[in-house]
Amino acid sequence: MSQAIEGIDPAAAPSGPGCVECEQARGWWVHLRRCAQCGHVGCCDSSPSQHATKHFAATGHPYVQSYEPGEEWFWDFRTEEMFGEGPELAPPHDHPSGQSVPGPRDRVPSDWQSHIH
């Protein structure tokens, strides 16, 4: 998919290294997703707070890309389908390599697996 796609802005930089709302609330996440339209970084649906999906519900921004190292796939919230190719988004393309998964390490409870969806 080298052509322009409505709902994807390749120039939008990611909002930071972790989930915006979890950082504000001192929460934690399992994996991270990056809004392909505005760059908002939110936590995945396995995470306790599911902020990436909540961002879609609030904004209507239809696509996210994985923000995990080595993963380049996109997700379309409208069709609930994954696709592997799309335009290259502005760097960085994933969270810092030393960041734990789940993370951040100092806020993940020891029983984290009992909190995921």
C-alpha positions as CSV (number, residue, x, y, z in Angstrom):
1,M,0.0,0.0,0.0
2,S,2.2,2.8,-1.2
3,Q,-0.7,5.2,-2.0
4,A,-2.2,7.6,0.4
5,I,-4.9,6.2,2.8
6,E,-7.5,8.4,4.4
7,G,-7.1,8.0,8.1
8,I,-3.3,7.5,8.0
9,D,-0.9,10.5,8.3
10,P,2.6,9.2,7.8
11,A,4.1,12.5,9.2
12,A,2.3,12.2,12.6
13,A,5.0,11.4,15.2
14,P,4.1,9.1,18.1
15,S,3.0,10.8,21.3
16,G,5.7,9.1,23.4
17,P,7.3,5.8,24.5
18,G,4.2,4.5,26.4
19,C,0.5,4.7,26.6
20,V,-0.5,8.3,27.2
21,E,-3.4,7.6,29.6
22,C,-1.6,4.9,31.5
23,E,1.4,7.2,32.0
24,Q,-0.9,9.9,33.4
25,A,-2.7,7.5,35.7
26,R,0.5,5.6,36.7
27,G,-1.0,2.5,35.1
28,W,0.6,-0.3,33.0
29,W,0.1,-2.0,29.7
30,V,0.7,-5.3,27.9
31,H,1.4,-4.1,24.4
32,L,1.3,-0.7,22.7
33,R,-0.6,0.5,19.6
34,R,0.0,3.8,17.7
35,C,-2.7,5.7,16.1
36,A,-1.8,6.0,12.4
37,Q,-3.7,9.3,12.1
38,C,-2.5,11.4,15.0
39,G,0.3,9.4,16.7
40,H,-1.5,8.7,20.0
41,V,0.1,5.8,21.7
42,G,-2.4,3.6,23.6
43,C,-2.4,0.2,25.2
44,C,-3.8,-2.9,23.5
45,D,-7.0,-4.7,24.2
46,S,-5.2,-7.3,26.3
47,S,-4.2,-4.5,28.7
48,P,-6.4,-3.6,31.7
49,S,-7.5,-0.2,30.3
50,Q,-7.6,-0.8,26.5
51,H,-6.8,2.8,25.7
52,A,-6.1,2.3,22.0
53,T,-9.6,1.2,21.4
54,K,-11.0,4.0,23.6
55,H,-9.0,6.5,21.5
56,F,-10.7,5.1,18.4
57,A,-14.1,5.3,20.0
58,A,-13.5,8.9,21.1
59,T,-11.9,10.2,17.8
60,G,-13.0,7.9,15.0
61,H,-9.4,7.5,13.9
62,P,-9.7,4.1,12.2
63,Y,-6.1,2.7,12.1
64,V,-3.4,1.7,14.6
65,Q,-0.1,0.2,14.0
66,S,1.7,-2.0,16.4
67,Y,4.2,-0.1,18.5
68,E,6.2,-3.2,19.4
69,P,9.7,-3.9,18.2
70,G,9.7,-6.0,15.0
71,E,6.0,-5.6,14.3
72,E,4.8,-3.5,11.4
73,W,1.1,-4.6,11.0
74,F,-1.9,-2.2,11.0
75,W,-5.4,-2.8,12.5
76,D,-8.6,-1.3,11.0
77,F,-11.0,-0.8,13.9
78,R,-13.9,-0.3,11.5
79,T,-13.6,-3.7,9.8
80,E,-11.7,-5.4,12.6
81,E,-9.1,-6.6,10.2
82,M,-5.3,-6.7,10.3
83,F,-3.2,-5.8,7.3
84,G,0.5,-6.1,6.9
85,E,1.4,-3.3,4.5
86,G,0.9,0.4,4.7
87,P,2.8,3.6,4.5
88,E,5.9,4.0,6.7
89,L,5.0,6.2,9.7
90,A,7.3,8.8,11.2
91,P,9.9,7.4,13.6
92,P,10.3,6.1,16.1
93,H,8.5,2.9,15.0
94,D,8.3,1.2,18.3
95,H,8.8,1.8,22.0
96,P,12.4,1.9,23.4
97,S,14.0,-1.5,23.2
98,G,14.8,-1.6,26.9
99,Q,11.2,-1.0,27.9
100,S,9.7,-4.1,29.5
101,V,6.7,-6.0,28.1
102,P,4.4,-5.7,30.0
103,G,5.5,-2.3,31.2
104,P,6.6,-0.2,32.6
105,R,8.5,-2.7,34.8
106,D,8.1,-0.7,38.0
107,R,4.3,-0.5,37.8
108,V,3.4,-4.0,36.5
109,P,1.8,-6.0,39.4
110,S,3.3,-9.5,40.2
111,D,-0.1,-11.0,39.4
112,W,-0.4,-9.1,36.0
113,Q,-1.7,-12.1,34.1
114,S,-4.9,-12.1,36.2
115,H,-5.6,-8.5,35.1
116,I,-5.4,-9.0,31.3
117,H,-8.3,-9.4,28.9
